[in-house]
Amino acid sequence: MTQKKGYALRINAEILAATQRWADDELRSVNAQIEYVLRDALRKAGRLPDKKKPAKKE
């Protein structure tokens, strides 16, 4: 299982409310919705390691 780390997020109340509505529509928690959006953006930007290839060790 992937290791999870806590992170305190300061967020504009309007953005949080919109994220809550979106998460409710998708049957996710706000935390899961934020992680989903970040993961999707990172994948589209080519910033996530390819799961098919081993990660580079530095």
Backbone torsions as a table, in degrees:
resi	resn	phi	psi	omega
1	MET	NA	145.2	-179.5
2	THR	-70.5	136.6	178.4
3	GLN	-70.8	136.9	178.5
4	LYS	-109.6	142.6	176.6
5	LYS	-125.8	142.1	177.5
6	GLY	-79.7	148.0	178.9
7	TYR	-150.6	122.8	177.9
8	ALA	-76.8	127.7	-176.5
9	LEU	-116.9	124.2	172.7
10	ARG	-94.3	125.3	-174.1
11	ILE	-140.1	143.2	177.4
12	ASN	-59.3	138.1	-176.7
13	ALA	-60.1	-37.7	179.5
14	GLU	-65.7	-41.9	178.2
15	ILE	-65.9	-41.6	179.2
16	LEU	-62.9	-42.6	179.8
17	ALA	-63.4	-42.7	178.8
18	ALA	-65.4	-39.1	178.2
19	THR	-65.5	-38.4	178.2
20	GLN	-63.0	-44.0	178.5
21	ARG	-62.5	-43.0	179.4
22	TRP	-63.5	-45.6	178.9
23	ALA	-60.7	-42.3	178.0
24	ASP	-60.1	-42.6	178.5
25	ASP	-62.1	-33.6	-177.4
26	GLU	-94.8	3.7	-178.7
27	LEU	57.7	43.4	177.2
28	ARG	-124.0	163.0	169.2
29	SER	-77.6	163.4	176.6
30	VAL	-60.0	-42.4	179.4
31	ASN	-58.7	-47.1	179.8
32	ALA	-64.9	-36.3	179.2
33	GLN	-66.5	-43.8	178.2
34	ILE	-61.7	-44.1	179.2
35	GLU	-63.7	-39.9	178.1
36	TYR	-61.2	-47.6	-179.3
37	VAL	-63.9	-43.6	178.8
38	LEU	-64.1	-44.7	-179.8
39	ARG	-61.9	-42.8	179.4
40	ASP	-63.3	-44.3	179.0
41	ALA	-64.2	-42.1	178.8
42	LEU	-65.1	-40.0	178.4
43	ARG	-63.9	-46.4	-179.5
44	LYS	-63.6	-31.5	179.8
45	ALA	-84.8	-2.3	-179.1
46	GLY	71.8	27.6	-176.4
47	ARG	-101.8	-1.7	175.2
48	LEU	-99.8	141.3	177.9
49	PRO	-64.9	145.2	177.2
50	ASP	-67.8	124.6	-178.2
51	LYS	-67.5	-19.9	-179.1
52	LYS	-79.1	-25.2	-178.8
53	LYS	-107.6	144.8	175.5
54	PRO	-64.4	144.6	178.4
55	ALA	-66.0	146.3	178.3
56	LYS	-69.8	137.0	175.7
57	LYS	-102.8	130.4	-179.3
58	GLU	-109.9	NA	NA
